[in-house]
Amino acid sequence: MSLNCCVALAETKSLCVFDLLGANGPIYAQMKDYKIAAMGWGVDLHLKPYISEVQAAADFKAGLCDAVSFTGIQSRQFNPFTGSLDAMGALPTYAHLKTVISTISSPQAASLMINDPYEVAGIIPIGAAYLFVNNRSLVSKNEDTQGKLSGIRIAVMDNDPAQIELVSLLGTPLMSVTIAEMYKKFNAGLVDVCYGPAVVYQAMELHKGLGSDGGVIRFPVAQLSLQIIIRQAEFPAEFGLKSRNYALSQFDKAVQLAQSYEHRIAPQWWLNISEINQQRYHDIYRKTRLSLRDKGVYDARMLRIMHLVRCKKNSQLSECIAADKE
């Protein structure tokens, strides 16, 4: 069957796509490939670029889009289970992330992808999120503090309670911003720390914020994901499952892209931290996850799956024998 024939038979649906760079960005480019694949499942997707994921979510809720793609942080309001995949410090490597996404993308886990009227139709890695600091002495200067970094100004996204919780545990002053404002304020020197995947380093020109004294801490805050959510009733039966299988098939390609952006950050900018500080980071992230689980922000089932994956890959972790398991 020719592509033209498929287009003629396909239903036309709209997909709102969040990308900080709009139609010129890497996520939008990925969704162009997704559009081609969706044609084979009986849907002709009309892509609508957004530089604000909050606006994309609002338009999706209002019925102005039949589907939407944005970060897992934003998707939490539509599916708390998959929206907890980006939990702070929950998945230290891309291998951990692949194991989890492979597990939850299977037909046996289909019910977890549905939160009526929405269905998660695919999860694709965006890249590990790293901390960008404007002064590398922030790392060594606070080496021996007990989690109290009161002099550091950290930008947090105003729609993510996880980031707000983390900063409160650190005891630092926070500046609540949108995702785009976060990088602008960092570059202007109004905050000392921001975070994101390596792709934003070049896209948002974060070298301006790093200046001559800054750096990128080589310790992932989280594994960020791109999540595609559909209004289930608007799509053919089995679309969600086919879409999730496609997204899983793109995992390695997406990770290679993320790593290519990491490699574009010159070696001298990467900052390593001590094992003691790494453990402190792990402890703070874990306290954040447990607190937000108890508050109903993070889904307990997803946290449990990620805990099992971490312990399967490294049974010597202290959390694997802790009494208060996730």
Order of alpha helices (4+ residues) and beta strands (2+ residues): alpha-beta-alpha-beta-alpha-beta-alpha-alpha-alpha-beta-beta-alpha-beta-alpha-beta-alpha-beta-alpha-alpha-beta-alpha-alpha-beta-alpha-alpha
